[in-house]
Amino acid sequence: MSKAGDLYGQSLYDLAVEENLSDEILGEMEVVKQIFKENPDYITLLSEPSVPKNERLQLVDQAFDNSLQPYLMNFIKILIEKGLLREFSACQKRFRKSYNEDHGIADALVTTAVKLDEKQLSLLKDKLEKISGKKILLEQKTDPNVYGGVRVDLEGQLFDGTVKGRLSELRRRVDETVI
């Protein structure tokens, strides 16, 4: 994460907590992050120094038309004014990280060769919640290169039960034995 993203994201989070708006602002930040991700040209336009600052700010007003919480709207405008709008994603990550810490939530990335069904995801989520003692937010990713099994990245801790992971471990052991 960038230094500016950390600083600005944490500042917005602190304000949101103080004003009891952390849930609302987090939800809106995730929507805005997705909009920016799907429309990279929009960020380029809002970051373009040749477009007068007041015009860029008006574009944001028109785009979101009072649909965002005023603190978040002003936050986006500050990023535009400071030339830091490209840091919005890092700010959102920092906000989410602080929110998760305060609410006992952990993010987990689950990687499998084929998509898991809802029942499988629910069972995995329950197991991870027992292991971590936290509420788990699961993100699922498919990668045919894992061949089979499940790999979970839970707050930087890797649980690799994939066929590819087992083969790599077996290969490493064989190499150590032979050498």
Order of alpha helices (4+ residues) and beta strands (2+ residues): alpha-alpha-alpha-alpha-alpha-alpha-beta-alpha-beta-beta-beta-alpha
